[in-house]
């Protein structure tokens, strides 16, 4: 039986391990403990999934709780995928947000087919400025 917790106490080791045990670890700086600590400590809303004392899923969100929430990370351990844990993490996240608050995310390539399956609508106007990319001017 999977237990879902909002803002559970996490160690940095468990936090890093859930990313490494999911496909999301390939696109997160799991080798940079300082950045991972900042990610863990500075999210506005974190919902976790537990199989006993084992962390098997996480939803990490940045939000104002009223208008918009950016679901920055949704990770489920590969050993526990396809059990509905990701969907339940999103449901728990939505339940913690205001009733008018929309949920926005950037899908990992491996998950691009997952989100439409659970009701998300594709939005083609997302833009990214990488940390090492200079801010240019329009030509």
C-alpha positions in Angstrom: 0.0 0.0 0.0 1.4 3.4 -1.1 1.2 6.3 1.4 1.2 9.9 0.1 2.6 12.6 2.3 2.6 16.4 1.8 5.9 18.1 2.8 7.4 15.0 4.5 10.8 15.4 6.1 13.4 14.2 3.6 17.1 13.5 3.8 19.2 14.7 1.0 20.2 11.1 0.3 16.6 9.9 -0.1 15.8 13.0 -2.2 18.7 12.3 -4.6 18.0 8.6 -4.7 14.4 9.0 -5.9 15.7 11.0 -8.9 18.4 8.5 -9.6 16.0 5.6 -9.4 13.7 7.2 -11.9 14.3 8.3 -15.5 14.2 12.0 -14.3 17.7 11.5 -12.8 19.2 11.7 -16.3 18.1 15.3 -16.5 18.7 16.6 -13.0 22.0 17.5 -11.4 22.1 14.6 -9.0 25.9 14.8 -8.7 25.7 18.4 -7.4 24.6 18.0 -3.8 24.3 21.8 -3.2 21.9 22.3 -6.1 19.9 19.2 -5.1 19.6 20.5 -1.5 18.4 23.9 -2.9 15.8 22.0 -5.0 14.6 20.0 -2.0 14.5 23.0 0.5 13.0 25.7 -1.8 10.0 24.0 -3.4 6.7 25.5 -2.4 4.9 22.2 -2.3 6.4 18.6 -2.2 4.2 15.5 -2.2 5.9 12.2 -1.7 4.9 8.5 -2.2 6.1 5.9 0.2 6.1 2.1 0.1 6.8 1.5 3.8 9.9 3.5 4.6 11.0 3.5 0.9 10.5 6.8 -1.0 9.1 5.7 -4.4 7.8 8.9 -5.8 7.9 12.7 -5.6 6.0 15.7 -7.0 7.9 19.0 -6.5 6.0 22.2 -7.3 6.7 26.0 -7.4 3.5 28.0 -7.0 1.6 31.0 -5.7 -1.3 28.6 -4.7 -3.8 30.8 -6.4 -3.3 31.2 -10.1 -0.5 28.9 -11.3 1.7 26.1 -10.2 4.7 24.8 -12.0 5.1 21.1 -11.5 8.9 21.1 -11.8 9.5 17.5 -11.0 7.4 14.3 -11.1 9.5 11.2 -10.5 8.6 7.6 -9.7 11.1 4.9 -9.1 11.4 2.6 -12.0 10.5 -0.3 -9.7 7.1 1.3 -9.0 6.1 2.8 -12.4 2.8 1.9 -14.1 1.1 1.6 -10.7 -0.7 4.9 -10.9 1.7 6.6 -8.4 2.4 9.5 -10.7 -1.3 10.2 -11.3 -1.9 10.1 -7.5 1.0 12.4 -6.8 -0.6 14.9 -9.3 -4.0 14.5 -7.7 -2.5 15.2 -4.2 -0.6 18.2 -5.6 -3.8 19.6 -7.1 -5.7 19.0 -3.8 -3.2 21.2 -2.0 -3.5 24.1 -4.5 -6.3 26.7 -4.8 -9.4 25.6 -6.7 -8.6 28.0 -9.5 -4.9 27.2 -9.7 -3.7 25.7 -13.0 -0.9 23.2 -13.3 1.9 23.7 -15.8 4.9 21.5 -16.6 7.6 20.8 -19.1 7.5 17.1 -20.0 10.6 14.9 -20.1 11.0 13.4 -23.5 10.2 9.9 -22.2 7.0 11.2 -20.6 5.5 13.2 -23.5 2.9 10.5 -24.1 2.0 10.1 -20.5 0.6 13.6 -19.8 -2.1 13.7 -22.5 -3.2 10.2 -21.3 -4.0 11.6 -17.9 -5.7 14.8 -19.1 -3.1 17.4 -19.7 -3.4 19.6 -22.8 -0.3 20.4 -25.0 0.7 24.0 -25.1 3.2 24.9 -27.9 4.4 28.3 -26.5 6.9 27.3 -23.8 10.3 29.0 -23.8 13.5 28.2 -22.0 16.6 30.3 -21.2 19.4 28.0 -20.0 21.5 29.2 -17.1 24.6 29.7 -19.2 22.8 31.3 -22.1 23.1 35.0 -22.5 20.0 37.2 -22.7 20.1 38.6 -26.2 18.3 41.4 -28.0 15.8 41.1 -30.7 17.1 41.7 -34.2 
